[in-house]
Amino acid sequence: MAIYIKGKGNISPQQTWGDSPLLETPVLANGNRFACVEPDYTQFMDVRQLRRMSRILKMGVASGSMALKDAGITVPDGIITGTSYGCLEDTGIFLSKMISNVEHALNPTPFIQSTHNTIGSQIALLLQCQGYNQTYTQRAFSFENALLDALMELQETPAQYFLVGAADEITDTSHAIQQRFGIFTDEHHAGAINGEGVAYFVLSGEKSSQDKVSIHSLATFYNADETALNNGVHQFLADANLKAADIDLLLMGTQGDASEEAVLQSTAGSLFPSSAKGHFKHLSGEYPTATAFAVWLAARMIETQTVPESVSIGKANRPLQRVLIFNSYFGKYHSLILLEAC
């Protein structure tokens, strides 16, 4: 069953909010850390509320507000969020205070606001949304599981409107810790660029004449070798009643480390020889819920029927009816998300 994208909101390292054309002037990462281009939050929230919010909460509320405004919806029937790291800034504050105060007289507020479900809860409080509210935190499958939940909910009750999205941030502490793993690009080796972003979508199971893009299906594969991944992609296409040649654009989540993405590259090359190819993580950076950025990008490309030069590897020589997002997170987490033009 397809679900329809009614509205979108995205805060990312690119200019993805406002009225500017799609990736007209792409921003390139300087170093191995890619921070978001943030809007003026006072257009979404009261100044007094902003003072009590961490950065990721501001981004979450703003992108959710963008999606609801785009859809013409005031209050959704439910809110579903995927996040791998949760609110890292407040987590860091709480842990640092725990050390400096020797575990005495700790302020509980950073701890309360550090939990993964704070983002979805904050949006619900501001909207006075008392409907279904769920947060998924399964590392690089967090957004995919949020989408899967929405698919199942809307299959049962198509007339509902759900605000579905994902959020992950970088802090100085988290970046320093992750750098110790040697996973980011530096002068010694190629690797990923540490990224962040928040994207929300208003989704419904009921189609209208204004709808331009639907999310058709998704699948995840954990720790799959090339054979298992090939078989999984074949089964995914068969379940969607499609052949590989029906995919107009394959949008790949390649991160810059050939050893980590070898299985994805091999599978993409052998199974989709006739599909145009594109990539997105040089625009968003690598983070567990980067597929939310990819869904926003794929939806915008289908709407505008354009593939920006900064995305395209091989020119798309036919209309974009179907875009398949094929993501790899450090070679262990693979996912497929199929978007179609309405």
Buried (B, 14 or more C-beta within 10 A) or exposed (E): EBBBBBBBBBBBBBBBBEEEEBBEEBBEBEEBBBBBEBBEBEEBBEEEBBEEBBBBBBBBBBBBBBBBBBBEBEBBBBBBBBBBBBBBBBBBBBBEBBEEEEEEEBEEEBBEBBBBBBBBBBBBEBBEBEBBBBBBBBEBBBBBBBBBBBBEBBEEEBEBBBBBBBBBBBBEBBBEEBBEEEBBBEEEEEBBBBBBBBBBBBBBBBEEEEBBBBBBBBBBBEEBEEEBBBEBBEEBBEEBEBEBEBBBBBBBBBBBBEEBBEBBBEBBEEBBEEBBBBBBBBBBBBBBBBBBBBBBBBBBBBBEEBBBEBBBBEEBEEEBBBBBBBBBBBBBBBBBBBBBBB
